[in-house]
């Protein structure tokens, strides 16, 4: 059922356009704007009653005004046949005493404010509930973090203890052996080197001597073969000839 909205919006009798759209689309009413004419400052339109938590956004524009629409009023339409939105001061001309009972417009506004206050209180309760849940979740996470830190510290301490035990078990045994080796003095070293050099020189001279002896008796043998009247080599006995015979295999 549609609710008829009537009444005087402007005392100066201006003309214009009333632009109305719901704060949220609901059954039977789309989210798009609807435009209604205002003649001589009065309005006569029909609107669907607003459900709980939903209101109409209302704006006024003069004829030929194509600027951006700024919604300055919010209407809650009750489920009634007709609603008069004429302000109480405009309903009684001539400065008559105002009525003691509130007008329909005032009742509509009071009902709208009461509905908005109820919605705000409900939202506040929801926010408080969510805040309590968030605080409980934060406390739970802090407790879990503390438990994780304690378990981590325990694991690290056990690891360090195990590493220290393994290091003690795997430490190699070091046996230190001391050898007593006498070191000859420098003069003895020098004498030994000199004797070794002298020994090498004598061995070389001896080798040259025996080589010369071999060459000498080889010449004598050659000469003896060429001279048959010469005294045989074997008739002369000497250490050199015995060495020669030994070398020649005789």
TAUR-V717568 format. One record per helix or strand. SS is the DSSP state (H for helix, E for strand). FROM is the first residue (numbers start at 1). LEN is the number of residues. If there is no record, write none. Layout:
# TAUR-V717568
SS;FROM;LEN
SS;FROM;LEN
This chain:
# TAUR-V717568
E;2;7
E;16;7
E;26;1
E;29;1
E;34;6
E;42;7
E;56;6
E;73;3
E;82;3
H;88;4
H;93;3
H;104;66
H;186;41
H;233;3
H;239;10
